[in-house]
Amino acid sequence: MVNLEWYRTFKAVYEEGNLTKASKKLFSSQPGVSLHINSLESYVGYKLFERTSRNMIPTERAIILYDFILDSLQKLEKSERHFKKTGLGNRQTISIGMCSEIFETFFEPNMNRFNFDIIAHFGEYPQMLKELDEGLLDLVITPKKNNNKNINYTSFFNQKIWLVANNKLETEKIEQAIKNNNLDVLENEFKNQIWYSSSNVTGFIKQFWLLNFNKKQYNKPNYIVPNMNSIIRCIKKSKGIALIPSFLCQQELDNKNIKLIWKGNNELRDTFYFAKKNNLRIKSEISKIEKIIIFETSEYLEKENAVQQWL
C-alpha cells in the first residue's frame, strides 16, 4: 500500500500551491515535502505538479487524484481530531518516543500528574527522530542526535555506565588486574566472561572498549535480550556481566542483588536530550513533561551522589 503521508503531503501542496507553505502546514521540512511528492509521482507514474520558482501548479491528473482522495482524507483528519482530544476537558494527546527504561523509571511513577493523554512509543532512536520530523511524534527523549535543523535538542541528564555482574561471579582476577592497572590481563578476563546486552546498549560495549583499552575491536555479547531491565533480571539469576546505566542498577546494587565490577579508568557517560521541533505547537504540555522528568532525574542524581559520598 502507498504511504499515507504521501497523500497528506500531496493534499497540502495542492491546497497551498507552494512547498514552503505546505511544509509549514505539515510541520515538516521543505526537502521532506519534496521527497514525498517525488515519491508519489514515481509511484503513480505521472507528473502531478508543474514547478515554477515559487508555485506548484497541479496538472490535470493531479486535479483528478485530489478529487478522488479528498473525501477519504477528510474522514481520516476528522477521526484524528476526534481521537486527539478526548474526555470532558478535550484533553490533548502527546506522542512521546523513548526507550522503555526511561518510561518505566521516570514516567510510570508520575502518570497521575499529567493533565493530558500520553502515547508512549518505543523503538530505534533514528526512526523515532525521523517520525518526530514528520510530525508523528511530539517529543523524543534520546541519547542520539542528528543534523536535522528542524529539531532542537536540550540536554537534561548525564548517565554513567557501569560494569556490573552477578553477585556469585568470581571476580578476584578482575579485581587484581584493576588494582594493578594491568589492562592486558583485564581485557583478557573480560573476554572470558558471559556478556549480556540489548539492542539499545550494544554501542556501550564498543565505547567501553575504546575508552579503556584504546581498541575498536570489542567483545561481542553472548546474549542479547529485549532491554536493560531484562539484563539486570538475567544477571541477578545467572553468572554474567553487563554495562548498565547507573540510574537503573543503583537500587539493585544497594540491595546487593548484583555487584559493581568497574566504573572504568575513563568512565563511560551518555547524555540524554529532549528532542522537539522548532515550530512546536504544544509548548505548555511539553514544558510540563520536561519539568517533571528533570525533577525526577535530579532527585536520582542527588541520591546517587549521597551514596557515593557514603561509600
C-alpha positions in Angstrom: 0.0 0.0 0.0 1.2 3.5 -0.8 2.5 5.6 2.1 -0.5 7.6 3.5 1.8 10.5 4.3 2.4 11.0 0.6 -1.3 11.6 0.1 -1.4 14.0 3.0 1.6 15.9 1.7 0.0 16.0 -1.8 -3.2 17.4 -0.4 -1.3 20.2 1.4 0.8 21.1 -1.6 -2.3 21.1 -3.8 -4.2 23.3 -1.5 -1.4 25.7 -0.6 0.2 25.8 -4.1 3.6 26.3 -2.6 6.2 24.0 -1.0 7.1 26.4 1.8 3.5 27.0 2.9 2.8 23.3 2.7 5.8 22.4 4.8 4.7 24.9 7.5 1.1 23.5 7.4 2.5 19.9 7.8 5.1 21.0 10.4 7.7 19.3 8.2 10.8 20.3 6.2 10.6 21.6 2.6 13.0 18.8 1.4 10.8 16.3 3.1 7.7 17.6 1.4 9.5 17.5 -2.0 10.6 13.9 -1.3 7.0 12.8 -0.6 5.8 14.5 -3.8 8.6 12.9 -5.9 7.9 9.5 -4.3 4.1 9.8 -5.1 4.8 10.8 -8.7 7.1 7.9 -9.1 4.5 5.6 -7.6 1.6 6.7 -9.7 3.8 7.1 -12.8 3.0 10.6 -13.9 3.7 14.2 -13.1 1.4 15.8 -10.5 2.7 19.4 -10.5 4.4 21.9 -12.8 7.1 23.5 -10.8 7.9 27.2 -11.1 10.2 29.3 -9.0 7.5 29.9 -6.4 4.5 27.8 -7.1 3.4 24.2 -7.6 0.7 24.2 -10.3 -1.4 21.0 -10.3 -1.6 19.0 -13.6 -4.9 17.6 -14.9 -4.0 14.2 -13.4 -3.4 15.9 -10.0 -6.8 17.5 -10.1 -8.4 14.1 -10.7 -6.3 12.5 -8.0 -7.2 15.3 -5.5 -10.9 14.9 -6.1 -10.6 11.1 -5.8 -8.8 11.1 -2.4 -10.2 14.3 -0.8 -13.3 12.7 0.9 -11.2 9.8 2.4 -8.5 12.1 3.7 -11.1 14.5 5.3 -12.6 11.5 7.1 -9.2 10.4 8.4 -8.5 14.0 9.6 -11.8 14.1 11.3 -11.1 10.8 13.0 -7.6 12.1 14.1 -9.2 15.2 15.6 -11.7 13.1 17.5 -9.1 10.8 19.0 -6.5 13.6 19.5 -8.8 15.3 22.0 -11.0 13.1 24.2 -12.6 13.4 27.6 -14.5 16.1 29.4 -11.8 18.7 29.1 -10.8 18.0 25.5 -7.5 16.6 26.7 -4.6 17.0 24.5 -2.7 13.9 23.4 1.1 13.9 23.4 3.1 11.2 21.5 6.5 10.6 23.0 9.3 8.4 21.7 11.7 7.0 24.3 13.3 3.8 25.5 11.2 1.6 27.7 13.6 2.0 30.7 13.1 5.8 30.7 9.3 5.3 30.7 9.4 2.7 33.5 11.8 4.8 35.7 10.6 8.3 35.2 7.1 8.3 33.7 5.3 5.4 35.4 5.6 7.0 38.9 4.2 10.3 37.6 1.3 9.4 35.3 -1.3 10.9 37.6 0.5 14.3 37.4 -0.2 14.8 33.6 -3.5 16.5 32.8 -3.2 15.3 29.2 -3.0 12.0 27.4 0.3 10.3 26.6 1.1 7.8 23.9 4.5 6.2 24.5 6.4 4.9 21.5 9.4 2.6 21.9 11.8 1.9 19.0 15.2 2.8 17.5 16.3 6.3 18.0 17.0 7.2 14.3 13.5 6.1 13.4 11.9 8.0 16.3 13.8 11.2 15.3 12.6 10.7 11.7 9.0 10.3 13.0 9.5 13.5 15.1 10.5 15.4 11.9 7.5 14.0 10.1 5.1 15.1 12.8 4.2 11.6 14.0 5.8 12.2 17.4 5.7 15.4 19.5 8.8 14.7 21.7 11.6 12.2 21.7 13.8 11.5 24.7 17.1 10.4 23.2 20.8 10.0 23.7 21.3 10.3 19.9 21.3 13.4 17.8 21.1 14.0 14.1 21.9 17.1 11.9 18.2 18.0 11.2 18.0 21.7 11.6 14.2 21.4 12.3 14.9 19.6 15.6 16.0 21.3 18.7 18.0 19.3 21.4 18.1 20.2 25.1 20.4 18.1 27.3 18.9 17.3 30.7 20.6 14.1 32.1 24.1 12.7 32.1 24.0 9.0 32.9 27.0 6.9 34.0 27.6 3.5 32.5 28.9 0.9 35.0 30.1 -2.7 34.6 28.1 -4.9 36.9 27.9 -8.6 37.5 26.1 -11.5 39.2 26.8 -11.5 42.9 28.2 -15.0 42.8 30.6 -14.4 39.9 34.2 -15.0 40.9 36.0 -11.7 40.2 39.2 -12.0 42.1 41.4 -11.9 39.0 39.5 -9.0 37.5 39.8 -7.0 40.8 43.6 -7.8 41.0 44.1 -6.7 37.4 42.1 -3.4 38.1 44.2 -2.8 41.2 47.5 -3.3 39.3 46.2 -1.4 36.3 47.1 -4.4 34.1 44.9 -3.7 31.1 46.1 -6.7 29.1 45.1 -9.2 31.8 41.9 -7.2 32.5 40.8 -7.3 28.9 41.5 -11.0 28.6 39.5 -11.6 31.8 36.6 -9.6 30.4 36.7 -11.6 27.1 36.3 -14.8 29.1 33.1 -13.7 30.8 29.5 -14.2 29.7 28.2 -10.8 28.4 24.6 -9.6 28.4 23.4 -6.8 26.2 20.4 -5.4 24.4 20.0 -3.7 21.0 19.9 -0.2 22.5 23.1 -0.7 24.6 25.4 -2.7 22.3 27.1 0.6 21.5 28.1 0.9 25.1 30.4 -2.1 24.7 32.2 -0.5 21.8 32.7 2.8 23.6 33.8 1.0 26.8 36.5 -0.9 24.9 37.7 2.2 23.1 37.8 4.3 26.2 39.6 1.8 28.4 41.6 -0.4 26.1 42.0 2.1 23.2 40.8 -0.6 20.8 38.0 -0.5 18.2 37.8 -4.3 18.4 35.5 -5.4 21.3 34.0 -8.4 22.9 30.6 -9.3 21.3 27.8 -10.1 23.8 26.7 -13.7 24.3 23.1 -12.9 25.0 21.0 -10.0 23.5 17.8 -9.6 25.4 14.9 -7.1 25.0 16.0 -4.2 27.2 18.3 -3.2 30.1 15.8 -4.2 32.8 15.8 -7.7 31.3 19.6 -7.7 31.5 19.5 -6.8 35.2 17.0 -9.6 35.9 19.2 -12.1 34.0 22.4 -11.3 35.8 20.6 -11.5 39.1 20.0 -15.1 38.5 22.8 -16.2 36.1 26.5 -15.6 36.1 27.5 -12.9 33.7 28.4 -9.2 33.3 26.9 -6.2 31.6 27.2 -2.5 31.1 24.2 -0.8 32.7 23.4 2.9 33.3 23.8 3.7 37.0 20.3 5.0 37.4 18.9 1.6 36.5 21.2 -0.6 38.6 21.8 1.6 41.7 18.9 0.1 43.7 19.9 -3.4 42.8 23.4 -2.6 44.0 22.2 -1.1 47.2 20.1 -4.3 47.8 23.2 -6.4 47.0 21.3 -8.3 44.2 24.2 -7.6 41.9 27.7 -6.1 42.3 29.7 -3.3 40.8 32.8 -4.6 38.9 34.3 -1.5 37.4 33.5 2.1 36.5 36.4 2.2 34.1 39.6 4.2 34.2 37.7 6.5 31.8 34.1 6.5 33.0 31.6 6.0 30.2 28.8 8.6 30.2 25.8 9.1 28.0 23.8 12.3 27.7 20.0 12.3 27.2 18.2 15.1 25.3 14.7 16.4 24.9 14.3 16.5 21.1 11.4 18.5 19.7 10.5 20.5 16.6 11.5 24.2 16.4 7.9 25.1 15.5 6.4 23.3 18.5 2.6 23.7 18.8 2.0 22.2 22.3 4.6 24.1 24.3 2.8 24.0 27.7 2.3 20.2 27.7 5.9 19.6 26.6 7.2 22.0 29.2 5.3 20.2 31.9 6.8 16.9 30.8 10.3 18.3 30.8 9.9 19.9 34.3 8.7 16.6 35.8 11.4 14.5 34.2 14.2 17.0 35.0 13.0 16.9 38.7 13.0 13.1 38.7 16.5 12.9 37.2 17.8 15.5 39.6 16.3 13.6 42.5 18.1 10.5 41.3 21.4 12.2 40.9 21.2 13.6 44.5 20.6 10.1 45.8 23.5 8.7 43.8 25.9 11.4 45.0 24.9 10.8 48.6 25.5 7.0 48.2 28.9 7.7 46.5 29.9 10.1 49.4 28.9 7.5 52.0 30.9 4.8 50.2 
